[in-house]
Amino acid sequence: MLLDKKGYSLVELLLVLMIVFVISSCALYLNNRFVEKHTFELFYNQLVLDVRHVQTTALQERRSAHLIFDSGGTEYIGRKSLSEPLFVKKLPTGYSLSQSSTIRSLFFQPNGTIEKFGTLIFDTPSGIERVRIYIGKGRMTLEQ
């Protein structure tokens, strides 16, 4: 009696499924790392815009303005004064300002210069990220 050899054995099917599973797992892992990195870049770009907004407010209104990290470092507040907030922004889920940051707030003088410089250290799901704040020629720059 002849056996019909048109199909695949169970072992061959399991081997193919295992290969597909391994490749899919690698693709998902790499995609997840890309999304985490992209999330920090989006947050960093928004932080740069918000810092510039606070600095511009100080220049336009010729009075001091602040950007303060609050609520355990999970949000930041832009303020014209202690009683006049400009905006409140939450950090992405899983992000927080580390206790080891050298500064916790940015203070802009009426001429737009920043009072202190230092490093903002953020705890993120993918590790620690640093944002350095420099003073140069009366201006402030953020560097990742």
Residue pairs with C-beta under 8 A, 6 or more apart in sequence:
33 126
36 124
36 125
36 126
37 126
39 92
39 124
40 92
40 95
40 122
40 124
40 126
40 129
42 92
43 91
43 92
43 95
44 129
44 131
44 142
44 144
46 89
47 76
47 131
47 142
48 142
50 67
50 76
50 78
50 87
50 89
51 67
51 106
51 140
51 142
53 78
53 86
53 87
54 65
54 66
54 67
54 78
54 79
54 86
54 106
54 108
55 65
55 108
55 112
55 114
55 140
56 112
57 65
57 78
57 80
57 86
58 64
58 65
58 108
58 109
58 110
58 111
58 112
59 110
59 111
59 112
61 80
61 110
62 110
62 111
63 80
63 81
63 110
64 81
64 107
64 108
64 109
64 110
65 78
65 79
65 80
65 86
65 107
65 108
66 77
66 78
66 79
66 105
66 106
66 107
66 108
67 76
67 77
67 78
67 79
67 105
67 106
67 108
68 76
68 77
68 79
68 104
68 105
68 106
69 75
69 76
69 97
69 101
69 104
69 105
69 120
70 76
70 77
72 96
73 91
73 96
73 97
73 98
73 99
73 101
73 104
74 90
74 91
74 95
74 96
74 97
75 88
75 89
75 90
75 91
76 88
76 89
76 91
77 85
77 86
77 87
77 88
77 89
78 85
78 86
78 87
78 88
78 89
79 85
79 86
80 86
91 97
91 122
94 124
94 125
95 122
95 123
95 124
95 125
96 122
96 123
97 104
97 120
97 121
97 122
97 123
98 121
98 122
98 123
98 128
100 121
101 118
101 119
101 120
101 121
102 118
102 119
103 116
103 117
103 118
103 119
103 120
103 133
106 114
106 116
106 133
106 140
107 114
107 115
107 116
108 114
108 115
108 140
109 115
111 138
112 138
112 139
113 135
113 138
113 139
113 140
114 133
114 135
114 140
117 133
117 134
117 135
117 140
118 132
118 133
119 130
119 131
119 132
119 133
120 130
120 131
120 132
120 133
121 128
121 129
121 130
121 131
122 128
122 129
122 130
122 131
129 144
130 144
131 142
131 143
131 144
132 142
132 143
132 144
133 140
133 141
133 142
133 143
134 140
134 141
134 143
